[in-house]
Amino acid sequence: MQEKQTSLLQIVSRIISDFFNPLVSLVIYFIYFSIQNYTFKEAFTHFLPILLITILPVIIWIVWNVKTGRYTNMDVSNRVQRKTLYIFIAVCIISYLTFNYIKNGFIDFVMLFILVLLFALQISNLYIKSSMHTAFNVFVAALFFAFDIEIGFAWLVIAVLVGVTRVILKRHTVKEVLTGAGIAILVSFVYLYCNNKYQRDDLPTEVIPVETTIK
């Protein structure tokens, strides 16, 4: 009986962990934010470069490295193997930020802080394999908090569940999950502070939806 319960727990944990991986969670945020703030054409124009320059290359990179044996699994749960993943993701984000600045004349605020979070996780990885799943879902919760508090709280619950699943699946220890969450909380706090300050300084007399760019 105990074995069946453990097996079911593992299955549910795997579903939650796989679905709410960093890339999927960020895509859900971008889609929801776009629907709330842009027309379909504007959303497509904004999201397509992110998809082509960051998301798809990262997916292809991970799949290719798993198939060639360089990465043990799609989670890239090996601490040593993560070094090249962090570098590749950083290159993709910097490429997008450069493209967006040249094309549109502003820095994408959200993508900039994703890069900051990534660098923080990279530094952490030198000492402890902090949970990327937990960290990015905590940060996605902060992104939602910026314009929808209820969804922000809901996603924070999801982040906690994801952290628990990472321990159940033995991808991370409790310490590694808490480290990832702690790093993300710090970066999220700075993001929310800077985002709110930018809004007040930019348009002090008008209430508008939260922007995701720095002009």
MOVENSUL-V821173 format. One record per residue. N is the residue number from 1. RES is the residue in three letters. PHI is phi in whole degrees, 0 to 359 (999 if undefined). Layout:
BEGIN
N:RES:PHI, N:RES:PHI
END
This chain:
BEGIN
1:MET:999, 2:GLN:295, 3:GLU:295, 4:LYS:295, 5:GLN:296, 6:THR:296, 7:SER:297, 8:LEU:296, 9:LEU:298, 10:GLN:296, 11:ILE:296, 12:VAL:297, 13:SER:297, 14:ARG:297, 15:ILE:298, 16:ILE:296, 17:SER:295, 18:ASP:290, 19:PHE:291, 20:PHE:265, 21:ASN:285, 22:PRO:307, 23:LEU:294, 24:VAL:296, 25:SER:299, 26:LEU:293, 27:VAL:298, 28:ILE:301, 29:TYR:298, 30:PHE:300, 31:ILE:295, 32:TYR:297, 33:PHE:298, 34:SER:296, 35:ILE:298, 36:GLN:285, 37:ASN:238, 38:TYR:233, 39:THR:286, 40:PHE:301, 41:LYS:295, 42:GLU:296, 43:ALA:297, 44:PHE:296, 45:THR:295, 46:HIS:285, 47:PHE:277, 48:LEU:303, 49:PRO:299, 50:ILE:298, 51:LEU:296, 52:LEU:282, 53:ILE:266, 54:THR:242, 55:ILE:294, 56:LEU:297, 57:PRO:301, 58:VAL:294, 59:ILE:299, 60:ILE:299, 61:TRP:299, 62:ILE:294, 63:VAL:300, 64:TRP:297, 65:ASN:290, 66:VAL:291, 67:LYS:295, 68:THR:272, 69:GLY:86, 70:ARG:287, 71:TYR:248, 72:THR:289, 73:ASN:208, 74:MET:292, 75:ASP:285, 76:VAL:48, 77:SER:278, 78:ASN:281, 79:ARG:298, 80:VAL:292, 81:GLN:295, 82:ARG:294, 83:LYS:302, 84:THR:290, 85:LEU:295, 86:TYR:302, 87:ILE:297, 88:PHE:296, 89:ILE:298, 90:ALA:300, 91:VAL:299, 92:CYS:296, 93:ILE:293, 94:ILE:298, 95:SER:299, 96:TYR:295, 97:LEU:300, 98:THR:294, 99:PHE:300, 100:ASN:295, 101:TYR:293, 102:ILE:294, 103:LYS:283, 104:ASN:248, 105:GLY:81, 106:PHE:215, 107:ILE:263, 108:ASP:290, 109:PHE:297, 110:VAL:296, 111:MET:296, 112:LEU:298, 113:PHE:284, 114:ILE:297, 115:LEU:295, 116:VAL:299, 117:LEU:299, 118:LEU:297, 119:PHE:297, 120:ALA:296, 121:LEU:292, 122:GLN:296, 123:ILE:297, 124:SER:300, 125:ASN:297, 126:LEU:291, 127:TYR:242, 128:ILE:208, 129:LYS:278, 130:SER:292, 131:SER:285, 132:MET:291, 133:HIS:303, 134:THR:293, 135:ALA:300, 136:PHE:289, 137:ASN:288, 138:VAL:296, 139:PHE:292, 140:VAL:298, 141:ALA:301, 142:ALA:294, 143:LEU:299, 144:PHE:291, 145:PHE:305, 146:ALA:297, 147:PHE:221, 148:ASP:208, 149:ILE:297, 150:GLU:297, 151:ILE:292, 152:GLY:302, 153:PHE:295, 154:ALA:299, 155:TRP:287, 156:LEU:295, 157:VAL:297, 158:ILE:300, 159:ALA:300, 160:VAL:296, 161:LEU:299, 162:VAL:298, 163:GLY:301, 164:VAL:296, 165:THR:296, 166:ARG:295, 167:VAL:286, 168:ILE:300, 169:LEU:280, 170:LYS:62, 171:ARG:279, 172:HIS:215, 173:THR:273, 174:VAL:300, 175:LYS:299, 176:GLU:292, 177:VAL:294, 178:LEU:295, 179:THR:295, 180:GLY:299, 181:ALA:296, 182:GLY:297, 183:ILE:298, 184:ALA:294, 185:ILE:297, 186:LEU:296, 187:VAL:295, 188:SER:296, 189:PHE:298, 190:VAL:296, 191:TYR:299, 192:LEU:296, 193:TYR:297, 194:CYS:295, 195:ASN:296, 196:ASN:293, 197:LYS:295, 198:TYR:299, 199:GLN:299, 200:ARG:295, 201:ASP:289, 202:ASP:281, 203:LEU:223, 204:PRO:288, 205:THR:250, 206:GLU:231, 207:VAL:268, 208:ILE:225, 209:PRO:298, 210:VAL:298, 211:GLU:274, 212:THR:246, 213:THR:226, 214:ILE:250, 215:LYS:278
END
